[in-house]
């Protein structure tokens, strides 16, 4: 009986069962956690943090080099196809997240974690070989990036494991650390890519296996190596652990040898589905507005400040890097702040900060941006057709360079009619907005994940976390589409006004469901808020 009540991993290792403070066996679970179990639990959580870090690195490590590599391997690829390649990662993740989440509900989590990482490793290797076929290379690249995104669907498994392996008091900190690892991965990915540019475009070729090691393939091969290391650590270090909201050990339905579907008595009760849907909506909005923010940075600064493509990439890269560092700091601070004010209040404040950030971007002045008058002089003003209304933003940008131009035109293109009557957004506005959004986004990100996991409580969270991840992936797909249509055809005034309206709507939803966003155990009176 003691063996049945103790931690499965401890029993497997021959340790004594854990007893309640009175020295008697608890009838439902163990109350006291041994030091060895505590260390093993947190080692496993840190392996999940590493997995999250590698998932974000897998996305960001090639973002800057996809377009030149695509042009090199397939001359038929145009700028519009680049949009599909960038979006394929999020599409793959959106499809895979609920599937891996469902898998993790009924089987040991090691299985979906290893399989998803193997898929990512194989996809990175495929990316390194997309130059080999004699035709259709761009489609092989599309498949490779979609598979990398599919492998990144393990984010749902990571989040669900951390939610189940932490108590309520530990969870905010653990979720903040997870999001910080994700943010660091997004920051370091482009840094790794920059380091690999030293190899050059030609690099070295290993003829025996037809492998080209250059600035385009080295990053993905490095990502594959990190994936292999991750798999080894999952086998060597990762263990299944589960505790209830108060930190007491519970039997895990994911542990091999236990009956599937066995839950402790605290799992009794229904999940508040209204709260679940509300948090999914809020999370979608949070990821959507941040995707818009990332996507719009380059075109907005090129239009408003007459920056060249190179200047826009460089300056915005620096700004986004600083925002990334700011986000990591916020992730660390929010862990302490949430203990004093609670997650709901912090989420409310984060959304307000994001709203102010986008409100500041509204053009209020009188000065108009510089116009690309050279297009008028060359009679090269393109007419916008119905089909072009649905072209990605980067494809429209490509149209703005007349074939008889040797120098890159700068300023707001006259193909965007709003340039002729919309005031410019001053640089101070833009930087202030970056700072505020960089402050509000990480707050909302962590709080939404934390509240979501607490609402779900002791129930298996794999599928639910999969849907939340899918909501974020869908937002990252629709964000660039929003920019390509609203901003290009209607201008920043319409684009940012609509964003402000969406954030206001999310604040209203938060107010309506505010009292329902409470932990499962609190809802059923097992704990006090």
Order of alpha helices (4+ residues) and beta strands (2+ residues): alpha-alpha-alpha-alpha-alpha-alpha-alpha-alpha-alpha-beta-beta-alpha-alpha-alpha-alpha-alpha-alpha-alpha-alpha-alpha-alpha
